[in-house]
């Protein structure tokens, strides 16, 4: 019933296009019969016409549809669509048949073709937007409705009512009642709601009203305190317990989207304490500030990744304390930027290097000051195909305040393509990411890039474990890298509480270092499968099984993500 209500609301009655005169004696008679609703006679006369045309085929298909002979009408319209490729009426009528027969895929396909033939056709545009709306693809529906200056917003309602300050939440919504809901404003609203960090899951719904307006309904799942209830809080806190880590956190302090997140790891090989406090700047969701502190005491095993002389290579100690902060601006749904600074101090308490070693600058203890900038931009978004292409980049300018007084710059860029090949659903997902990084100068050892699976690293080469006996350093290290990653997933279980997905992955990368003491000389290839368990509004547990195609070595790894 909702489908027909929306269709009646937005799609006017179908009007017969003005016929083009053709050389057929029966055409005038067919038109008279059509006006008199004599459908069977139209079919017989159209089929007896010696010179078929777009007009006779169109009238025949319409008459068959009026008789309820949907399959026959579909065949006639499909034949007409192939023969008269520039005539928009055939795909429009095929879409109507698809809609009546509950085949939204056919309706969507044919209406997309009709809109390409005539982008100014308001009937086809309305109809296509309605199909996407019924298919729960709100962004695609807005894309086409916006061409007609629709849909108008009657009211904005929030259910259930969140604890977040209403004034702050109101500023996150770029659109407002009595105006058209624009796709760009919808995406910007989503981006700013995400930036608040208190809505791990939410849903927008449009409810049609009288006239040509909608109520916009916002259904949020909100995090307050240590989580959305006791179970969510425990899951988030203890998700790292298998690897000796807990994640204390507190959300929406004073109802102002002020969030505290932290990590405490007591693993004797890599102790770490990290804390982040963030909130909206001047109660404006577009701007967000953050402050953090991070302390580490780690032991590294670099026997397989350091190609020079170092002692002890299997028990390299690293102690580091860092603090910093920054500002992030969510400019729109398409792009955001951030800037900040970090100060850190590190030392290597048990290190011995031979005099004159080219590796000495990597292991210089002292104070480092860094300027960090980042931006991301949505290059392409095809809402009707659930496809996005996003570019991102970071730049770090650092200086080591020690006897050498050296400086270094780190640049990284990425392209991420995400696609849902199943139109009208989210059962299948694919993503392809290309990342590259380059370093100028000599950074401290802990600032090197790493290609491998390690919980403090995000450059995943998923058949290369980053630790051995709990110690970091077994994954390839270097100053420059290229990493290509592809994965696909299929949802094998879905409920209101959790989703389980499974699929293959393929990673390929190269990492190098001009000094020759780090890097991996061959190009690396990993493949395997991953299993993801996502708790709605909570953490995601990921398990990988991969194989290094160069060495044939198999590995497995598991972690949890926020």
C-alpha positions as CSV (number, residue, x, y, z in Angstrom):
1,X,0.0,0.0,0.0
2,X,2.9,2.4,0.8
3,X,4.2,1.9,-2.8
4,X,0.9,2.8,-4.5
5,X,0.4,5.8,-2.1
6,X,3.8,7.2,-2.9
7,X,3.3,6.6,-6.6
8,X,-0.1,8.4,-6.6
9,X,1.5,11.2,-4.6
10,X,4.4,11.9,-7.0
11,X,3.6,10.3,-10.4
12,X,0.8,12.0,-12.4
13,X,-1.6,10.0,-14.6
14,X,0.1,8.7,-17.8
15,X,-0.4,10.8,-20.8
16,X,-0.3,9.5,-24.4
17,X,2.6,11.1,-26.3
18,X,1.6,12.9,-29.5
19,X,1.8,10.3,-32.3
20,X,4.1,10.8,-35.3
21,X,2.2,10.3,-38.6
22,X,3.1,7.1,-40.4
23,X,2.1,5.6,-43.8
24,X,-0.4,3.0,-42.5
25,X,-4.1,3.1,-43.5
26,X,-5.2,1.4,-40.3
27,X,-3.5,4.0,-37.9
28,X,-6.5,6.4,-37.9
29,X,-8.8,3.5,-37.2
30,X,-6.5,2.3,-34.3
31,X,-6.7,5.7,-32.7
32,X,-10.5,5.8,-32.9
33,X,-10.6,2.3,-31.3
34,X,-8.2,3.4,-28.6
35,X,-10.5,6.4,-27.8
36,X,-13.4,3.9,-27.6
37,X,-11.5,1.5,-25.3
38,X,-11.9,-1.4,-27.8
39,X,-8.7,-3.2,-26.9
40,X,-9.1,-6.6,-28.6
41,X,-9.9,-5.0,-31.9
42,X,-6.8,-2.7,-31.6
43,X,-4.6,-5.8,-31.2
44,X,-6.1,-7.6,-34.2
45,X,-5.9,-4.4,-36.4
46,X,-2.3,-3.5,-35.3
47,X,-1.1,-7.0,-36.1
48,X,-2.7,-6.9,-39.5
49,X,-1.0,-3.6,-40.4
50,X,1.3,-4.2,-43.4
51,X,3.8,-1.4,-42.4
52,X,4.6,-1.6,-38.7
53,X,5.7,1.6,-37.0
54,X,6.5,2.9,-33.5
55,X,2.8,4.0,-33.3
56,X,1.2,0.7,-34.2
57,X,3.5,-1.2,-31.8
58,X,2.9,1.3,-29.1
59,X,-0.9,1.1,-29.4
60,X,-0.8,-2.7,-29.6
61,X,1.3,-2.9,-26.4
62,X,-1.0,-0.5,-24.6
63,X,-4.1,-2.5,-25.6
64,X,-2.5,-5.7,-24.4
65,X,-1.7,-4.1,-21.1
66,X,-5.4,-2.8,-20.8
67,X,-6.5,-6.4,-21.3
68,X,-4.2,-7.6,-18.5
69,X,-2.0,-9.6,-20.9
70,X,1.2,-8.4,-19.2
71,X,3.6,-10.9,-20.8
72,X,2.4,-10.2,-24.3
73,X,2.5,-6.5,-23.7
74,X,6.0,-6.7,-22.3
75,X,7.2,-8.6,-25.4
76,X,5.7,-5.9,-27.7
77,X,7.3,-3.1,-25.8
78,X,10.6,-4.9,-25.6
79,X,10.5,-5.3,-29.4
80,X,9.6,-1.7,-29.9
81,X,12.4,-0.6,-27.5
82,X,15.0,-2.5,-29.6
83,X,13.6,-1.2,-32.9
84,X,13.0,2.4,-32.0
85,X,15.8,3.1,-29.6
86,X,15.2,6.8,-29.3
87,X,11.5,6.5,-28.4
88,X,11.2,6.9,-24.7
89,X,7.6,5.6,-24.5
90,X,8.6,2.0,-24.8
91,X,11.0,1.9,-21.7
92,X,8.4,3.9,-19.7
93,X,5.7,1.4,-20.4
94,X,8.0,-1.5,-19.7
95,X,8.7,0.2,-16.3
96,X,5.0,0.4,-15.7
97,X,4.6,-3.3,-16.3
98,X,7.6,-4.1,-14.1
99,X,6.1,-2.0,-11.3
100,X,2.6,-3.7,-11.6
101,X,4.3,-7.1,-11.6
102,X,6.4,-6.1,-8.5
103,X,9.6,-6.3,-10.6
104,X,11.4,-3.1,-9.4
105,X,14.6,-4.2,-11.1
106,X,12.9,-4.0,-14.5
107,X,11.2,-0.7,-13.7
108,X,14.4,0.9,-12.5
109,X,16.4,-0.3,-15.6
110,X,13.8,0.9,-18.1
111,X,13.1,4.2,-16.4
112,X,16.9,4.9,-16.2
113,X,17.0,4.4,-20.0
114,X,13.9,6.7,-20.5
115,X,15.5,9.5,-18.4
116,X,18.7,9.2,-20.4
117,X,16.7,9.6,-23.6
118,X,14.9,12.7,-22.2
119,X,16.2,14.1,-18.9
120,X,13.4,16.7,-18.9
121,X,10.6,14.1,-18.8
122,X,9.1,14.9,-15.4
123,X,6.9,11.7,-15.5
124,X,9.8,9.3,-16.0
125,X,11.9,11.2,-13.5
126,X,9.2,11.2,-10.8
127,X,8.6,7.5,-11.5
128,X,12.3,6.6,-11.2
129,X,12.7,8.5,-8.0
130,X,9.6,6.7,-6.6
131,X,11.1,3.3,-7.5
132,X,14.3,4.1,-5.7
133,X,12.3,5.3,-2.7
134,X,10.4,2.1,-2.6
135,X,13.6,0.2,-2.9
136,X,15.0,1.9,0.3
137,X,17.6,3.8,-1.7
138,X,16.9,7.3,-0.3
139,X,20.0,9.1,-1.8
140,X,19.1,7.9,-5.3
141,X,15.5,9.0,-4.9
142,X,16.6,12.4,-3.8
143,X,18.9,12.7,-6.7
144,X,16.1,12.5,-9.2
145,X,13.4,14.2,-7.1
146,X,15.7,17.2,-6.8
147,X,15.6,17.7,-10.6
148,X,12.0,18.5,-10.1
149,X,12.5,20.6,-7.0
150,X,11.1,17.9,-4.8
151,X,10.5,16.6,-2.1
152,X,9.2,19.3,0.1
153,X,9.8,18.8,3.9
154,X,6.7,19.2,6.1
155,X,8.2,18.3,9.5
156,X,11.4,16.9,11.0
157,X,10.8,14.4,13.7
158,X,13.3,12.5,15.9
159,X,12.3,9.1,17.4
160,X,13.4,8.0,19.9
161,X,14.3,11.4,21.5
162,X,18.1,11.5,22.0
163,X,19.9,12.8,25.1
164,X,22.1,15.0,23.0
165,X,21.5,18.8,23.4
166,X,18.6,19.6,21.0
167,X,20.3,22.8,19.9
168,X,23.5,20.9,19.0
169,X,21.5,18.2,17.1
170,X,19.5,20.9,15.3
171,X,22.7,22.5,14.0
172,X,23.8,19.1,12.6
173,X,20.8,19.1,10.3
174,X,21.5,21.2,7.3
175,X,18.0,20.8,5.9
176,X,14.9,22.2,7.5
177,X,11.1,22.0,7.2
178,X,9.3,24.0,4.5
179,X,12.2,23.5,2.2
180,X,13.3,20.9,-0.4
181,X,15.4,18.1,0.9
182,X,18.5,18.3,-1.2
183,X,20.8,15.4,-1.6
184,X,23.9,17.5,-0.9
185,X,22.3,18.7,2.3
186,X,21.3,15.2,3.3
187,X,24.9,13.9,2.8
188,X,26.3,16.9,4.8
189,X,23.9,16.1,7.6
190,X,25.0,12.5,7.7
191,X,28.7,13.6,7.7
192,X,28.1,16.0,10.7
193,X,26.1,13.4,12.6
194,X,28.9,10.9,12.1
195,X,31.4,13.5,13.3
196,X,29.5,13.9,16.6
197,X,30.6,10.4,17.5
198,X,27.5,9.5,19.5
199,X,25.4,7.9,16.8
200,X,27.0,4.6,15.8
201,X,23.8,3.8,13.8
202,X,20.9,5.8,12.6
203,X,18.2,5.7,9.9
204,X,16.3,8.3,7.9
205,X,12.8,7.7,6.7
206,X,10.4,9.7,4.6
207,X,6.7,9.5,5.4
208,X,4.4,10.9,2.7
209,X,1.8,13.5,3.7
210,X,-1.1,15.1,1.9
211,X,-0.1,17.2,-1.1
212,X,3.5,16.6,-2.3
213,X,5.3,16.8,1.0
214,X,7.0,14.4,3.4
215,X,7.8,14.2,7.0
216,X,11.5,13.4,7.6
217,X,11.9,10.9,10.4
218,X,15.3,10.4,12.1
219,X,15.7,7.2,14.1
220,X,19.0,7.3,16.0
221,X,20.8,4.7,18.1
222,X,22.7,6.8,20.6
223,X,25.7,6.2,22.8
224,X,25.6,7.8,26.3
225,X,28.0,7.1,29.1
226,X,30.1,4.0,28.4
227,X,27.7,2.7,25.7
228,X,24.2,2.1,24.5
229,X,23.3,0.0,27.6
230,X,25.2,-2.4,29.8
231,X,25.8,-5.0,27.1
232,X,27.1,-2.6,24.6
233,X,29.4,-1.0,27.2
234,X,30.8,-4.4,28.2
235,X,31.4,-5.4,24.6
236,X,33.2,-2.2,23.8
237,X,35.2,-2.2,27.0
238,X,36.3,-5.9,26.7
239,X,36.6,-6.4,23.0
240,X,40.3,-6.5,23.3
241,X,40.5,-8.8,26.3
242,X,41.9,-11.7,24.2
243,X,45.0,-9.7,23.4
244,X,45.3,-8.1,26.9
245,X,43.7,-4.8,26.0
246,X,40.6,-2.9,27.3
247,X,39.0,0.2,25.8
248,X,37.5,2.5,28.5
249,X,35.3,5.1,27.0
250,X,32.6,7.6,27.9
251,X,30.3,9.3,25.4
252,X,28.1,12.4,25.2
253,X,29.4,14.0,28.4
254,X,27.0,16.7,29.5
255,X,24.9,15.9,26.5
256,X,27.3,17.9,24.3
257,X,28.9,15.1,22.2
258,X,32.0,15.4,24.3
259,X,33.6,12.0,24.0
260,X,36.4,10.2,25.9
261,X,38.0,7.1,24.4
262,X,41.1,5.2,25.6
263,X,43.1,2.1,25.3
264,X,45.0,0.3,28.0
265,X,47.2,-2.6,27.1
266,X,49.2,-4.6,29.6
267,X,50.9,-7.0,27.2
268,X,54.5,-7.2,28.5
269,X,55.9,-7.0,24.9
270,X,54.0,-3.8,23.9
271,X,52.5,-1.9,26.8
272,X,50.4,1.1,25.8
273,X,48.2,3.7,27.3
274,X,46.3,6.0,24.9
275,X,43.5,8.6,25.6
276,X,41.6,10.9,23.3
277,X,39.2,13.7,24.3
278,X,37.1,15.3,21.5
279,X,34.1,17.6,21.2
280,X,32.4,20.1,18.9
281,X,33.9,23.5,18.8
282,X,31.6,26.2,20.2
283,X,28.7,23.7,20.0
284,X,29.0,23.7,16.2
285,X,28.9,20.1,14.6
286,X,30.9,21.4,11.6
287,X,34.0,21.9,13.7
288,X,35.5,19.4,16.1
289,X,38.5,19.6,18.4
290,X,40.6,16.8,19.8
291,X,43.3,16.3,22.4
292,X,45.3,13.1,22.9
293,X,48.1,11.5,24.8
294,X,49.8,8.2,24.0
295,X,52.5,6.3,26.0
296,X,54.2,3.1,24.8
297,X,56.8,0.7,26.1
298,X,57.5,-1.9,23.5
299,X,60.0,-4.6,22.5
300,X,60.6,-5.2,18.8
301,X,62.0,-8.2,16.9
302,X,63.4,-6.9,13.6
303,X,65.7,-9.9,12.8
304,X,63.7,-10.5,9.6
305,X,63.1,-6.9,8.5
306,X,66.4,-5.0,9.4
307,X,69.1,-5.7,6.9
308,X,72.0,-4.2,8.7
309,X,73.9,-4.8,12.0
310,X,71.9,-4.0,15.2
311,X,72.0,-5.4,18.7
312,X,69.8,-6.7,20.1
313,X,67.8,-7.3,16.9
314,X,65.3,-9.6,18.6
315,X,64.8,-7.5,21.7
316,X,64.9,-3.9,20.5
317,X,63.4,-1.6,23.2
318,X,61.3,1.5,22.4
319,X,59.9,3.9,24.9
320,X,57.7,6.8,23.6
321,X,55.4,9.5,25.0
322,X,53.4,11.6,22.6
323,X,50.7,14.3,23.0
324,X,48.9,16.5,20.6
325,X,45.7,18.0,19.3
326,X,43.9,19.2,16.3
327,X,40.8,20.7,14.6
328,X,38.6,19.0,12.1
329,X,36.2,20.7,9.7
330,X,33.3,18.8,8.1
331,X,32.8,21.2,5.3
332,X,30.1,19.2,3.5
333,X,29.1,15.6,2.7
334,X,31.8,15.6,0.0
335,X,34.9,16.8,1.8
336,X,36.5,17.5,5.2
337,X,39.9,18.6,6.4
338,X,41.9,18.6,9.6
339,X,45.1,20.1,11.0
340,X,47.0,19.6,14.2
341,X,50.3,19.2,16.0
342,X,52.1,16.6,18.0
343,X,55.1,16.6,20.3
344,X,56.8,13.4,21.3
345,X,59.9,12.1,23.0
346,X,61.4,8.6,22.5
347,X,64.4,6.6,23.4
348,X,65.9,3.2,22.7
349,X,67.3,2.0,26.0
350,X,69.2,-1.2,25.0
351,X,70.3,-0.4,21.5
352,X,73.8,-0.9,20.1
353,X,74.8,0.1,16.6
354,X,78.2,-0.1,15.0
355,X,80.0,3.3,14.5
356,X,79.2,4.9,11.2
357,X,76.1,2.8,10.5
358,X,73.6,4.3,8.1
359,X,70.9,3.2,10.5
360,X,72.0,5.6,13.3
361,X,69.6,8.4,12.3
362,X,66.6,6.1,12.6
363,X,67.4,5.3,16.2
364,X,68.2,8.8,17.5
365,X,66.6,9.5,20.9
366,X,65.1,12.9,21.5
367,X,62.2,15.3,21.1
368,X,60.2,15.4,17.8
369,X,57.7,18.1,16.8
370,X,55.2,17.3,14.0
371,X,52.6,19.3,12.1
372,X,49.9,17.1,10.7
373,X,47.3,18.0,8.0
374,X,44.8,15.8,6.3
375,X,41.8,16.0,3.9
376,X,39.4,13.7,2.1
377,X,37.2,14.4,-0.9
378,X,34.4,12.3,-2.5
379,X,35.3,12.3,-6.1
380,X,32.4,10.4,-7.4
381,X,29.1,9.1,-5.9
382,X,26.6,7.1,-7.9
383,X,23.7,6.9,-5.4
384,X,21.7,4.6,-7.7
385,X,24.5,2.1,-7.9
386,X,25.8,2.4,-4.3
387,X,29.2,3.4,-5.7
388,X,31.6,6.0,-4.2
389,X,35.1,7.0,-5.0
390,X,36.9,8.9,-2.3
391,X,40.4,10.5,-2.3
392,X,42.3,11.2,0.9
393,X,45.7,12.6,1.7
394,X,47.9,13.3,4.8
395,X,51.0,15.4,5.2
396,X,53.3,15.3,8.2
397,X,56.2,17.7,8.7
398,X,58.5,16.7,11.5
399,X,61.7,17.9,13.1
400,X,63.9,16.0,15.5
401,X,65.4,18.3,18.2
402,X,68.6,16.4,18.9
403,X,72.3,16.8,18.0
404,X,71.6,15.9,14.3
405,X,68.7,18.4,14.1
406,X,67.2,16.4,11.2
407,X,63.8,16.9,9.7
408,X,61.5,14.6,7.8
409,X,58.3,14.9,5.8
410,X,55.7,12.1,5.3
411,X,53.2,12.2,2.5
412,X,50.3,9.6,2.0
413,X,47.5,9.5,-0.5
414,X,44.7,7.0,-1.1
415,X,41.8,6.2,-3.4
416,X,39.0,4.1,-2.1
417,X,36.2,2.7,-4.4
418,X,33.2,1.1,-2.6
419,X,30.5,-0.7,-4.6
420,X,27.4,-2.7,-3.8
421,X,26.8,-4.8,-6.9
422,X,23.4,-5.9,-5.7
423,X,21.1,-3.0,-6.6
424,X,18.5,-2.5,-4.0
425,X,20.3,-4.3,-1.1
426,X,23.4,-4.5,0.9
427,X,24.0,-8.3,0.9
428,X,27.1,-8.0,-1.2
429,X,29.9,-5.4,-0.8
430,X,33.2,-4.8,-2.5
431,X,35.9,-2.3,-1.9
432,X,39.2,-1.5,-3.7
433,X,41.8,0.8,-2.1
434,X,45.1,2.1,-3.5
435,X,47.4,3.7,-1.0
436,X,50.9,5.1,-1.4
437,X,53.3,6.9,0.9
438,X,56.7,8.6,0.6
439,X,59.1,10.0,3.2
440,X,61.6,12.7,2.6
441,X,64.5,12.8,5.1
442,X,65.1,10.3,7.9
443,X,62.2,9.8,10.4
444,X,62.5,8.1,13.7
445,X,62.3,4.3,13.6
446,X,58.7,4.2,15.0
447,X,57.6,6.6,12.1
448,X,58.5,4.1,9.4
449,X,55.6,2.6,7.4
450,X,54.7,-1.1,8.1
451,X,52.9,-3.4,5.7
452,X,51.2,-6.1,7.7
453,X,48.6,-7.0,10.3
454,X,49.3,-5.3,13.6
455,X,46.7,-3.7,15.9
456,X,48.6,-0.3,16.0
457,X,48.9,-0.3,12.2
458,X,46.4,0.3,9.4
459,X,48.4,-0.7,6.3
460,X,47.2,-4.2,6.2
461,X,49.0,-6.8,4.1
462,X,46.7,-9.6,5.4
463,X,49.0,-12.6,5.2
464,X,51.9,-10.9,6.9
465,X,51.7,-10.9,10.7
466,X,53.3,-7.9,12.2
467,X,54.3,-9.6,15.4
468,X,56.4,-12.7,16.5
469,X,55.9,-14.0,20.0
470,X,54.0,-10.8,20.7
471,X,56.8,-8.5,19.5
472,X,56.4,-6.0,16.7
473,X,58.8,-5.8,13.7
474,X,58.2,-9.0,11.6
475,X,56.2,-7.2,8.9
476,X,58.1,-5.3,6.2
477,X,59.2,-1.7,7.2
478,X,60.3,1.2,5.1
479,X,60.1,4.8,4.1
480,X,58.1,4.4,0.9
481,X,55.3,2.1,0.0
482,X,52.5,1.2,-2.4
483,X,49.6,-0.9,-1.3
484,X,46.6,-2.2,-3.3
485,X,43.8,-4.0,-1.4
486,X,40.6,-5.6,-2.7
487,X,38.0,-7.4,-0.7
488,X,34.5,-8.7,-1.3
489,X,31.9,-9.8,1.3
490,X,28.6,-11.5,1.4
491,X,26.2,-11.2,4.4
492,X,25.5,-14.7,5.5
493,X,23.4,-13.7,8.6
494,X,21.6,-10.5,9.5
495,X,19.4,-9.6,12.4
496,X,18.5,-6.5,14.4
497,X,21.4,-7.3,16.7
498,X,24.3,-8.4,14.5
499,X,25.5,-9.1,11.0
500,X,27.9,-11.8,9.9
501,X,29.7,-11.5,6.5
502,X,32.3,-13.6,4.7
503,X,34.4,-13.1,1.6
504,X,37.8,-13.2,-0.1
505,X,40.6,-10.6,-0.2
506,X,43.6,-9.8,-2.3
507,X,46.5,-7.5,-1.2
508,X,49.5,-6.5,-3.2
509,X,52.3,-4.1,-2.2
510,X,55.8,-3.0,-2.2
511,X,57.8,-1.2,0.5
512,X,61.3,0.2,0.2
513,X,63.9,2.3,1.9
514,X,66.7,4.3,0.2
515,X,69.2,3.3,3.0
516,X,68.9,-0.4,2.2
517,X,68.6,-1.4,5.9
518,X,64.8,-1.6,5.6
519,X,62.3,-2.6,2.9
520,X,61.2,-5.8,1.1
521,X,62.9,-6.3,-2.2
522,X,60.2,-8.4,-4.0
523,X,56.6,-7.2,-4.7
524,X,54.4,-8.9,-2.2
525,X,51.1,-10.7,-2.9
526,X,48.7,-12.0,-0.2
527,X,45.3,-13.6,-0.6
528,X,42.8,-15.4,1.6
529,X,39.4,-14.9,3.3
530,X,38.0,-12.8,6.1
531,X,35.0,-13.2,8.5
532,X,33.4,-10.2,10.0
533,X,30.9,-10.2,12.9
534,X,29.4,-6.7,13.4
535,X,27.4,-5.9,16.5
536,X,24.9,-3.3,15.6
537,X,26.0,0.0,17.2
538,X,29.0,-1.8,18.7
539,X,32.4,-3.4,17.8
540,X,33.3,-5.5,14.8
541,X,35.3,-8.7,15.2
542,X,37.4,-9.6,12.2
543,X,39.2,-12.9,11.5
544,X,41.6,-13.4,8.6
545,X,43.1,-16.5,7.1
546,X,45.7,-15.6,4.4
547,X,48.5,-17.0,2.3
548,X,51.7,-15.2,1.2
549,X,51.8,-16.2,-2.5
550,X,55.6,-15.6,-2.7
551,X,56.7,-17.8,0.2
552,X,53.6,-20.0,0.4
553,X,53.4,-19.3,4.1
554,X,49.9,-19.3,5.7
555,X,48.8,-17.2,8.6
556,X,45.7,-16.2,10.6
557,X,44.9,-13.2,12.6
558,X,42.0,-11.7,14.6
559,X,41.2,-8.3,16.0
560,X,38.3,-6.1,17.0
561,X,37.4,-2.7,15.6
562,X,35.4,0.1,17.2
